[in-house]
């Protein structure tokens, strides 16, 4: 059985890994999201004319 300090360290490692994966996902998706927003603005502007 794991001790309390070992479980705490395991929990910290899991949380930091999930946080790193989330930041990496946002880092990778940000250019795609920016392109979609830019294209959407152009489409909306063209429809207003």
C-alpha positions in Angstrom: 0.0 0.0 0.0 1.2 3.5 -0.8 1.9 5.9 2.0 0.3 9.4 2.3 3.4 11.2 1.0 3.6 8.8 -2.0 0.0 9.3 -2.8 0.4 13.0 -2.6 3.3 12.9 -5.0 1.4 10.7 -7.3 -1.6 13.1 -7.2 0.7 16.1 -7.9 2.3 14.3 -10.9 -1.1 13.4 -12.4 -2.5 16.9 -12.0 0.6 18.5 -13.4 0.6 16.1 -16.4 -3.1 16.9 -17.1 -2.4 20.6 -16.8 0.6 20.3 -19.2 -1.6 18.4 -21.7 -4.3 21.0 -21.5 -1.9 23.9 -22.1 -0.3 22.0 -25.0 -3.7 21.3 -26.5 -4.5 25.1 -26.3 -1.1 25.9 -27.8 -1.8 23.6 -30.8 -5.4 24.7 -31.4 -4.9 28.5 -31.0 -3.7 29.1 -34.6 -6.7 27.1 -36.0 -9.1 28.9 -33.8 -7.7 32.3 -34.8 -8.0 31.3 -38.5 -11.6 30.2 -38.0 -12.4 33.5 -36.2 -10.7 35.5 -39.0 -12.6 33.7 -41.7 -15.9 34.0 -39.8 -15.4 37.8 -39.6 -14.8 38.0 -43.3 -17.9 35.9 -44.1 -20.1 38.0 -41.7 -18.7 41.2 -43.2 -19.4 40.0 -46.8 -23.0 39.1 -45.8 -23.6 42.6 -44.4 -22.9 44.3 -47.8 
